[in-house]
Amino acid sequence: MMKKIIKLLGLLIIVITSVGLAGCQRQASSWQKIKERGTLVIGVDDSFVPMDFRQKNGKLVGFDVDLATAVCKEIGLKPDFQTIDWSMKETELRNGTIDVIWNGYTKTKARAKKVAFSRPYLENDQILVTRKKEQINNYCQMKGRILGVQTGSSGADDLDNYPNVLKKRVKSTVLYDTYNNAFIDLKAGRITGLLIDGVYANYYLAHSKYQKEFKKEKLPYPSEKFSVGINKKDKILKDKINQALEHLEKTGELEKIRQKWFN
């Protein structure tokens, strides 16, 4: 009987060891493929100012473009930015179409179940933007009004997770693929307010000739932190990105990029 138990324990140890080794091999294999390719495929929404957006000549620029380029240089890769459907970002990552999500991507509990996150590199708040002529002085006055929000955004998550703030007040919610389209409808009066990332709204309004027509209000949602979204199996890639971000923070390069886009 004792021999059988010892034999079973031996087999169990072999199985556990094999599974562990297989996991390590998958991680190494994944990083090796990226390294051999020489590029890091980065999924972005190319309309999200000032993180990733297109200039009139079509060139992709932004805070995250500069930061991702700096990180890639640190880890010996070239960035390959791919525009994706933002509502499908986690699916694209899981399917291997992209290596990372890097586009003002907020770490949330729901997303953390599907995606691994790098160390945070920027803070953000959700704000409400309205037209001054609507005379909305407080988010509580959105009762019976129409609210716009981007599909798949952290703002959309907050709307559902904290329904007493806006969801239970508004008459209806309109979902948008991009904030650009949402601002078009807001200016035209087709929606009353827009729930939006503060980093986007602040930059957009500061560079818009219509900025005097709008007003902003910080909403009582928890503050957010932007991080890089990484496939859970890519632990080596995650470690390398974290090391690069830490180095850029220590050398002051990260702060230089922040100053460039937010001051």
C-alpha positions as CSV (number, residue, x, y, z in Angstrom):
1,M,0.0,0.0,0.0
2,M,2.8,2.4,1.0
3,K,4.6,1.6,-2.3
4,K,1.5,2.6,-4.3
5,I,1.2,5.9,-2.4
6,I,4.8,6.7,-3.0
7,K,4.4,5.8,-6.7
8,L,1.3,8.0,-7.0
9,L,3.1,10.9,-5.2
10,G,6.0,10.5,-7.6
11,L,3.7,10.6,-10.6
12,L,2.0,13.7,-9.2
13,I,5.3,15.5,-8.7
14,I,6.3,14.7,-12.3
15,V,3.0,16.0,-13.6
16,I,3.2,19.3,-11.6
17,T,6.9,19.7,-12.6
18,S,5.9,19.1,-16.3
19,V,3.1,21.7,-16.2
20,G,5.4,24.2,-14.5
21,L,8.1,23.7,-17.1
22,A,5.6,23.9,-19.9
23,G,4.3,27.2,-18.6
24,C,7.9,28.6,-18.4
25,Q,8.6,27.3,-21.9
26,R,5.5,29.0,-23.3
27,Q,6.5,32.3,-21.7
28,A,10.1,32.0,-23.1
29,S,8.7,31.0,-26.5
30,S,6.3,34.0,-26.6
31,W,9.1,36.4,-25.8
32,Q,11.5,34.7,-28.2
33,K,9.0,35.1,-31.1
34,I,8.6,38.8,-30.3
35,K,12.4,39.2,-30.0
36,E,13.0,37.4,-33.3
37,R,10.4,39.5,-35.1
38,G,12.1,42.6,-33.7
39,T,8.9,44.5,-33.3
40,L,6.3,45.0,-30.6
41,V,2.8,45.1,-32.0
42,I,0.9,47.8,-30.1
43,G,-2.9,48.1,-30.3
44,V,-4.2,51.7,-30.3
45,D,-7.3,53.8,-30.9
46,D,-5.8,56.4,-33.2
47,S,-8.3,59.1,-32.3
48,F,-7.5,59.4,-28.6
49,V,-5.8,62.7,-28.0
50,P,-3.3,63.3,-26.6
51,M,-2.4,59.6,-26.1
52,D,-2.5,58.3,-29.7
53,F,-3.9,60.4,-32.6
54,R,-3.3,61.2,-36.2
55,Q,-2.0,64.6,-37.5
56,K,-3.4,66.0,-40.7
57,N,-0.6,64.3,-42.6
58,G,-1.6,61.0,-41.2
59,K,1.3,60.6,-38.8
60,L,0.6,58.9,-35.5
61,V,1.7,61.0,-32.5
62,G,0.9,61.3,-28.8
63,F,2.1,60.7,-25.3
64,D,1.7,57.0,-25.5
65,V,3.4,56.9,-28.9
66,D,6.5,58.7,-27.4
67,L,6.5,56.5,-24.3
68,A,6.0,53.2,-26.2
69,T,8.8,54.2,-28.6
70,A,11.1,55.0,-25.6
71,V,10.3,51.7,-23.9
72,C,10.8,49.7,-27.1
73,K,14.2,51.3,-27.5
74,E,15.1,50.2,-23.9
75,I,14.1,46.6,-24.6
76,G,15.6,46.4,-28.1
77,L,12.4,46.4,-30.2
78,K,10.8,48.7,-32.8
79,P,7.2,49.8,-32.1
80,D,4.5,48.6,-34.6
81,F,1.3,50.6,-33.9
82,Q,-1.9,49.0,-35.1
83,T,-5.2,50.7,-35.1
84,I,-7.9,48.5,-33.6
85,D,-11.6,48.5,-32.7
86,W,-11.3,49.7,-29.1
87,S,-14.4,47.6,-28.1
88,M,-12.5,44.5,-29.2
89,K,-9.1,45.3,-27.6
90,E,-9.0,42.4,-25.1
91,T,-10.1,40.0,-27.9
92,E,-7.3,41.2,-30.2
93,L,-4.8,40.7,-27.3
94,R,-6.0,37.3,-26.5
95,N,-6.0,36.2,-30.1
96,G,-2.4,37.4,-30.5
97,T,-3.2,40.0,-33.2
98,I,-1.4,42.5,-31.0
99,D,1.2,42.1,-28.3
100,V,0.0,44.9,-26.0
101,I,-2.8,47.4,-25.5
102,W,-1.1,50.8,-25.1
103,N,-3.6,53.7,-25.4
104,G,-4.6,55.4,-22.2
105,Y,-5.7,52.0,-20.9
106,T,-7.1,52.1,-17.4
107,K,-6.4,49.2,-15.0
108,T,-9.8,48.0,-13.6
109,K,-10.8,44.9,-11.6
110,A,-12.9,43.7,-14.5
111,R,-10.0,44.1,-17.0
112,A,-7.5,42.5,-14.6
113,K,-9.4,39.2,-14.9
114,K,-8.5,39.1,-18.6
115,V,-5.3,41.1,-18.9
116,A,-2.0,41.6,-17.1
117,F,-1.0,45.2,-16.4
118,S,2.3,46.9,-16.3
119,R,3.2,49.4,-13.5
120,P,1.1,52.5,-13.9
121,Y,2.6,55.6,-15.6
122,L,-0.1,58.2,-15.6
123,E,-3.2,59.2,-13.6
124,N,-6.6,60.2,-15.0
125,D,-10.1,61.2,-13.9
126,Q,-13.5,60.9,-15.6
127,I,-15.2,64.2,-16.2
128,L,-18.5,65.5,-17.6
129,V,-18.4,67.9,-20.5
130,T,-21.5,70.0,-21.3
131,R,-22.4,73.0,-23.4
132,K,-22.5,76.2,-21.4
133,K,-25.9,77.1,-22.9
134,E,-27.4,73.9,-21.3
135,Q,-26.6,75.5,-17.9
136,I,-25.6,72.2,-16.3
137,N,-23.7,73.4,-13.2
138,N,-23.6,70.0,-11.5
139,Y,-23.8,66.4,-12.7
140,C,-27.0,66.0,-10.6
141,Q,-28.7,68.3,-13.2
142,M,-28.3,65.6,-15.9
143,K,-31.6,64.1,-14.7
144,G,-33.7,63.3,-17.7
145,R,-30.9,64.3,-20.1
146,I,-29.0,62.4,-22.8
147,L,-25.5,61.2,-22.0
148,G,-22.7,60.2,-24.4
149,V,-19.9,57.7,-23.6
150,Q,-17.4,55.7,-25.6
151,T,-18.0,52.0,-26.0
152,G,-15.5,49.9,-24.0
153,S,-14.1,52.9,-22.1
154,S,-13.3,53.0,-18.4
155,G,-16.0,55.7,-18.3
156,A,-18.5,53.2,-19.5
157,D,-17.4,50.9,-16.8
158,D,-17.8,53.6,-14.1
159,L,-21.3,54.4,-15.5
160,D,-22.3,50.8,-14.7
161,N,-20.3,50.3,-11.6
162,Y,-21.5,53.5,-9.9
163,P,-25.1,53.9,-11.2
164,N,-26.1,56.5,-8.6
165,V,-23.7,59.1,-10.1
166,L,-25.2,59.3,-13.6
167,K,-26.8,56.1,-14.9
168,K,-29.9,56.4,-12.7
169,R,-30.3,60.1,-13.5
170,V,-30.0,60.3,-17.3
171,K,-32.9,59.6,-19.7
172,S,-30.7,57.6,-22.0
173,T,-27.1,56.8,-23.0
174,V,-25.6,57.0,-26.5
175,L,-22.5,54.9,-27.2
176,Y,-19.8,56.1,-29.5
177,D,-16.9,54.4,-31.2
178,T,-14.7,57.5,-30.8
179,Y,-14.8,60.6,-28.7
180,N,-14.5,62.7,-31.9
181,N,-17.9,61.6,-33.0
182,A,-19.2,62.2,-29.5
183,F,-18.0,65.8,-29.5
184,I,-19.7,66.4,-32.9
185,D,-23.0,65.3,-31.4
186,L,-22.4,67.3,-28.2
187,K,-21.7,70.5,-30.1
188,A,-24.8,69.9,-32.2
189,G,-27.0,69.3,-29.1
190,R,-27.9,65.8,-29.9
191,I,-26.5,64.8,-26.5
192,T,-26.5,66.9,-23.3
193,G,-23.3,65.7,-21.7
194,L,-20.3,63.6,-22.5
195,L,-18.6,61.3,-20.0
196,I,-15.0,61.3,-21.0
197,D,-11.4,60.8,-19.9
198,G,-10.0,64.0,-18.4
199,V,-6.7,63.7,-20.3
200,Y,-8.6,63.6,-23.6
201,A,-11.1,66.4,-22.7
202,N,-8.4,68.8,-21.3
203,Y,-6.2,68.4,-24.4
204,Y,-9.1,68.5,-26.9
205,L,-10.7,71.6,-25.5
206,A,-7.4,73.4,-25.0
207,H,-6.8,73.0,-28.7
208,S,-10.3,73.6,-30.0
209,K,-11.7,76.9,-31.2
210,Y,-14.9,76.0,-29.6
211,Q,-13.5,75.6,-26.1
212,K,-15.4,78.6,-24.7
213,E,-18.7,76.9,-25.6
214,F,-18.1,74.0,-23.1
215,K,-17.7,73.5,-19.4
216,K,-16.1,70.6,-17.5
217,E,-16.8,68.9,-14.2
218,K,-14.7,66.3,-12.4
219,L,-17.0,63.4,-11.5
220,P,-17.0,61.5,-8.1
221,Y,-15.6,58.3,-9.6
222,P,-12.4,56.8,-8.3
223,S,-9.2,58.2,-9.9
224,E,-7.7,56.0,-12.6
225,K,-4.2,54.9,-13.5
226,F,-3.1,54.2,-17.1
227,S,-1.0,51.0,-17.7
228,V,0.1,48.8,-20.5
229,G,-2.2,45.8,-21.1
230,I,-0.3,42.6,-21.7
231,N,-1.4,39.0,-22.3
232,K,-1.3,37.1,-19.0
233,K,1.0,34.4,-20.5
234,D,3.6,37.0,-21.5
235,K,5.3,37.4,-18.1
236,I,8.8,38.0,-19.6
237,L,7.4,40.8,-21.8
238,K,5.6,42.3,-18.8
239,D,8.9,42.2,-16.7
240,K,10.9,43.9,-19.5
241,I,8.3,46.7,-20.0
242,N,8.2,47.3,-16.2
243,Q,11.9,47.5,-16.0
244,A,12.0,49.9,-18.9
245,L,9.3,52.1,-17.4
246,E,11.1,52.2,-14.1
247,H,14.4,53.2,-15.8
248,L,12.6,56.0,-17.8
249,E,11.1,57.2,-14.5
250,K,14.5,57.2,-12.8
251,T,16.3,59.0,-15.6
252,G,13.6,61.7,-15.9
253,E,12.7,60.7,-19.5
254,L,9.1,59.8,-18.5
255,E,8.7,63.2,-16.9
256,K,10.0,64.9,-20.0
257,I,7.3,63.1,-22.1
258,R,4.6,64.2,-19.5
259,Q,5.8,67.8,-19.7
260,K,5.7,67.7,-23.5
261,W,2.0,66.6,-23.7
262,F,0.4,68.0,-20.6
263,N,2.0,71.4,-20.0
